[in-house]
Amino acid sequence: MNDNKPSVLPDVISSTSDALQKNLPATVEQADGVLSTVVGFFNNVVLYPVKQANLTFKYKLESFEEDLKKKIEDIPEEYLQVPPTMIAGPILEALRYTYDEEELREMYENLLASAMDTRVACQAHPSFVDAIKQMSPIDAQVLNTITEYGQLRCAEIRFVVKGSTKVYTNAMPNHFVVELTPIADPFLVSTSIINLQRLGLITIKEKAIISENYQGLKDHPFTLARISMFENFGKEFDVKMSEQAIIINNFGKQFTRVCLTK
């Protein structure tokens, strides 16, 4: 990377919100270059409250710089740019609160690196920052797994009391996906699926994936354990299943290209 590029750190800092600037110490002159600009902003703005508390700011600064170097090392210098403030500012501020959460930090850093590459910067949508802010580490793992598969069979399984229209509402998660069970408790995974749908990253289709075996969802050990538990209540019930499919929509595909893979 050419070290003769002029630093634009003052411009980046001056474009941030007044609330952030009030917390700035006297700006220390940074080394030249795009990377130094972003790292300097991270050091002087994001980590300033941490430095004041004499905590682990040095480790976090060095770790952030090393991570970012790795993510932009394959970007040809002619395509490298200082990221737009509307992307960089919110990302670096958000990292202050989520830096220790590996899955979320990874997405923020990937988004930042994409915004530094003129070839793909247009895909780094500003709304992606807010999407990550509203995600948990489990959400990130669920989205990553859905992305790997492309589409997943999903089911709404209900325990309907025989001779009535009554349903055990807490019998099964709203959305049960076998491939996601290794991540966390299926009820937590279902919550993540609902959140990812709310964020517009995935779509749940009320129809089956052709050639997929949905019976396996009924026969899964988790489902059988829930059936056994509710049988102890003494009421007979039928196990009903609505076949669904989870897919990544266009917005989600762009998000995953920019934030999940780098």
C-alpha positions as semicolon CSV with decimal commas, in nm:
position;residue;x (nm);y (nm);z (nm)
1;M;0,000;0,000;0,000
2;N;0,139;0,342;-0,091
3;D;0,225;0,540;0,223
4;N;0,225;0,873;0,036
5;K;-0,151;0,914;0,025
6;P;-0,267;1,226;0,209
7;S;-0,446;1,170;0,536
8;V;-0,805;1,288;0,549
9;L;-0,858;1,214;0,917
10;P;-0,954;1,575;1,003
11;D;-1,221;1,566;0,730
12;V;-1,360;1,238;0,857
13;I;-1,373;1,361;1,214
14;S;-1,524;1,697;1,124
15;S;-1,804;1,521;0,939
16;T;-1,914;1,316;1,240
17;S;-2,191;1,423;1,472
18;D;-2,140;1,702;1,726
19;A;-2,206;1,453;2,002
20;L;-1,905;1,247;1,899
21;Q;-1,681;1,547;1,848
22;K;-1,744;1,670;2,202
23;N;-1,567;1,357;2,326
24;L;-1,258;1,410;2,109
25;P;-0,923;1,493;2,266
26;A;-0,675;1,708;2,079
27;T;-0,633;1,521;1,752
28;V;-0,298;1,345;1,720
29;E;-0,143;1,359;1,375
30;Q;-0,189;1,022;1,206
31;A;0,035;0,842;0,959
32;D;-0,063;0,897;0,598
33;G;-0,290;0,656;0,415
34;V;-0,645;0,530;0,400
35;L;-0,589;0,262;0,661
36;S;-0,434;0,510;0,901
37;T;-0,732;0,739;0,852
38;V;-0,981;0,474;0,958
39;V;-0,764;0,338;1,238
40;G;-0,701;0,691;1,360
41;F;-1,072;0,761;1,369
42;F;-1,127;0,436;1,560
43;N;-0,854;0,532;1,806
44;N;-0,951;0,894;1,866
45;V;-1,329;0,869;1,856
46;V;-1,442;0,515;1,926
47;L;-1,183;0,415;2,184
48;Y;-1,150;0,754;2,353
49;P;-1,391;0,672;2,639
50;V;-1,214;0,338;2,683
51;K;-0,874;0,507;2,695
52;Q;-1,002;0,747;2,957
53;A;-1,107;0,448;3,167
54;N;-0,759;0,296;3,120
55;L;-0,901;-0,034;2,998
56;T;-0,801;-0,261;2,710
57;F;-0,793;0,012;2,444
58;K;-0,442;-0,075;2,322
59;Y;-0,534;-0,436;2,255
60;K;-0,857;-0,338;2,080
61;L;-0,683;-0,077;1,865
62;E;-0,410;-0,317;1,757
63;S;-0,662;-0,595;1,694
64;F;-0,887;-0,367;1,488
65;E;-0,594;-0,244;1,279
66;E;-0,474;-0,599;1,214
67;D;-0,824;-0,720;1,122
68;L;-0,878;-0,433;0,881
69;K;-0,537;-0,483;0,718
70;K;-0,626;-0,844;0,643
71;K;-0,964;-0,751;0,498
72;I;-0,830;-0,487;0,259
73;E;-0,499;-0,650;0,166
74;D;-0,642;-0,788;-0,160
75;I;-0,789;-0,456;-0,271
76;P;-0,570;-0,302;-0,545
77;E;-0,447;0,036;-0,433
78;E;-0,619;0,218;-0,719
79;Y;-0,955;0,097;-0,586
80;L;-0,892;0,183;-0,221
81;Q;-1,076;0,481;-0,077
82;V;-1,160;0,641;0,254
83;P;-1,506;0,502;0,335
84;P;-1,800;0,745;0,316
85;T;-1,867;0,906;0,653
86;M;-2,232;0,794;0,642
87;I;-2,099;0,436;0,652
88;A;-1,778;0,469;0,853
89;G;-1,916;0,692;1,129
90;P;-2,207;0,467;1,236
91;I;-1,996;0,150;1,198
92;L;-1,711;0,270;1,414
93;E;-1,947;0,409;1,675
94;A;-2,138;0,078;1,684
95;L;-1,811;-0,114;1,728
96;R;-1,765;0,065;2,058
97;Y;-2,048;-0,139;2,204
98;T;-2,007;-0,469;2,017
99;Y;-1,634;-0,508;1,967
100;D;-1,614;-0,810;2,197
101;E;-1,889;-0,994;2,006
102;E;-1,693;-1,173;1,735
103;E;-1,980;-1,241;1,493
104;L;-2,105;-0,882;1,500
105;R;-1,756;-0,729;1,488
106;E;-1,679;-0,942;1,183
107;M;-1,986;-0,812;0,999
108;Y;-1,907;-0,449;1,082
109;E;-1,547;-0,488;0,967
110;N;-1,653;-0,660;0,645
111;L;-1,899;-0,380;0,575
112;L;-1,631;-0,121;0,643
113;A;-1,381;-0,298;0,416
114;S;-1,641;-0,314;0,138
115;A;-1,704;0,059;0,172
116;M;-1,329;0,113;0,125
117;D;-1,331;-0,071;-0,211
118;T;-1,460;0,150;-0,495
119;R;-1,555;-0,159;-0,697
120;V;-1,818;-0,273;-0,447
121;A;-1,873;0,036;-0,228
122;C;-2,210;0,100;-0,396
123;Q;-2,334;-0,229;-0,248
124;A;-2,248;-0,120;0,108
125;H;-2,597;0,008;0,186
126;P;-2,620;0,245;0,486
127;S;-2,914;0,047;0,625
128;F;-2,684;-0,252;0,675
129;V;-2,536;-0,078;0,979
130;D;-2,876;-0,057;1,145
131;A;-2,950;-0,419;1,051
132;I;-2,635;-0,539;1,229
133;K;-2,721;-0,321;1,530
134;Q;-3,047;-0,513;1,564
135;M;-2,886;-0,856;1,539
136;S;-2,754;-1,085;1,811
137;P;-2,458;-1,323;1,772
138;I;-2,710;-1,606;1,729
139;D;-2,881;-1,409;1,451
140;A;-2,546;-1,378;1,275
141;Q;-2,483;-1,753;1,298
142;V;-2,833;-1,836;1,177
143;L;-2,801;-1,601;0,879
144;N;-2,459;-1,739;0,794
145;T;-2,592;-2,096;0,794
146;I;-2,897;-2,007;0,583
147;T;-2,663;-1,836;0,339
148;E;-2,445;-2,147;0,314
149;Y;-2,746;-2,361;0,223
150;G;-2,917;-2,103;0,004
151;Q;-3,258;-2,231;0,111
152;L;-3,374;-2,447;0,398
153;R;-3,680;-2,656;0,470
154;C;-3,874;-2,516;0,761
155;A;-4,193;-2,620;0,935
156;E;-4,458;-2,491;1,169
157;I;-4,543;-2,795;1,384
158;R;-4,855;-2,777;1,600
159;F;-4,998;-3,008;1,866
160;V;-5,375;-2,996;1,813
161;V;-5,592;-3,145;2,088
162;K;-5,816;-3,414;1,942
163;G;-6,186;-3,328;1,911
164;S;-6,121;-2,954;1,938
165;T;-5,952;-2,660;1,776
166;K;-5,722;-2,607;2,075
167;V;-5,349;-2,596;2,013
168;Y;-5,064;-2,615;2,262
169;T;-4,913;-2,276;2,187
170;N;-4,573;-2,342;2,343
171;A;-4,530;-2,695;2,216
172;M;-4,292;-2,615;1,931
173;P;-4,106;-2,313;1,792
174;N;-4,290;-2,107;1,531
175;H;-4,025;-2,208;1,279
176;F;-3,837;-2,537;1,318
177;V;-3,527;-2,594;1,103
178;V;-3,321;-2,906;1,165
179;E;-3,003;-2,766;1,009
180;L;-3,005;-2,476;1,257
181;T;-3,044;-2,684;1,576
182;P;-2,665;-2,707;1,638
183;I;-2,652;-2,328;1,680
184;A;-2,878;-2,288;1,981
185;D;-3,206;-2,395;2,141
186;P;-3,467;-2,424;1,861
187;F;-3,687;-2,164;2,031
188;L;-3,398;-1,913;2,028
189;V;-3,329;-2,002;1,665
190;S;-3,694;-1,943;1,581
191;T;-3,671;-1,599;1,742
192;S;-3,367;-1,527;1,525
193;I;-3,553;-1,637;1,212
194;I;-3,840;-1,404;1,298
195;N;-3,597;-1,117;1,357
196;L;-3,410;-1,178;1,032
197;Q;-3,743;-1,180;0,851
198;R;-3,839;-0,853;1,024
199;L;-3,511;-0,700;0,908
200;G;-3,596;-0,799;0,552
201;L;-3,296;-1,029;0,506
202;I;-3,486;-1,355;0,457
203;T;-3,824;-1,461;0,323
204;I;-4,036;-1,746;0,457
205;K;-4,237;-1,916;0,185
206;E;-4,555;-2,101;0,284
207;K;-4,476;-2,391;0,055
208;A;-4,242;-2,686;0,055
209;I;-3,911;-2,718;-0,125
210;I;-3,957;-2,977;-0,398
211;S;-3,780;-3,307;-0,330
212;E;-3,711;-3,225;0,036
213;N;-3,818;-3,477;0,303
214;Y;-4,027;-3,286;0,557
215;Q;-4,120;-3,598;0,753
216;G;-3,773;-3,579;0,903
217;L;-3,879;-3,267;1,092
218;K;-4,154;-3,461;1,268
219;D;-3,919;-3,749;1,342
220;H;-3,636;-3,533;1,474
221;P;-3,530;-3,610;1,835
222;F;-3,628;-3,259;1,947
223;T;-3,980;-3,298;1,809
224;L;-4,016;-3,646;1,957
225;A;-3,900;-3,520;2,296
226;R;-4,158;-3,240;2,286
227;I;-4,430;-3,489;2,188
228;S;-4,335;-3,712;2,482
229;M;-4,343;-3,417;2,720
230;F;-4,689;-3,301;2,615
231;E;-4,829;-3,653;2,621
232;N;-4,778;-3,640;2,998
233;F;-5,053;-3,379;3,016
234;G;-5,303;-3,659;2,954
235;K;-5,478;-3,519;2,649
236;E;-5,455;-3,685;2,311
237;F;-5,340;-3,463;2,027
238;D;-5,249;-3,478;1,663
239;V;-4,920;-3,347;1,531
240;K;-4,991;-3,113;1,240
241;M;-4,724;-2,963;1,018
242;S;-4,722;-2,675;0,772
243;E;-4,435;-2,705;0,525
244;Q;-4,233;-2,391;0,463
245;A;-3,909;-2,277;0,302
246;I;-3,660;-2,014;0,412
247;I;-3,471;-1,831;0,140
248;I;-3,235;-1,535;0,120
249;N;-3,405;-1,251;-0,068
250;N;-3,231;-0,986;-0,283
251;F;-3,171;-0,752;0,009
252;G;-3,033;-1,040;0,215
253;K;-2,806;-1,157;-0,066
254;Q;-2,653;-0,812;-0,099
255;F;-2,614;-0,794;0,279
256;T;-2,438;-1,131;0,295
257;R;-2,205;-1,045;0,004
258;V;-2,099;-0,728;0,178
259;C;-2,111;-0,821;0,547
260;L;-2,058;-1,197;0,571
261;T;-1,795;-1,277;0,312
262;K;-1,469;-1,085;0,283
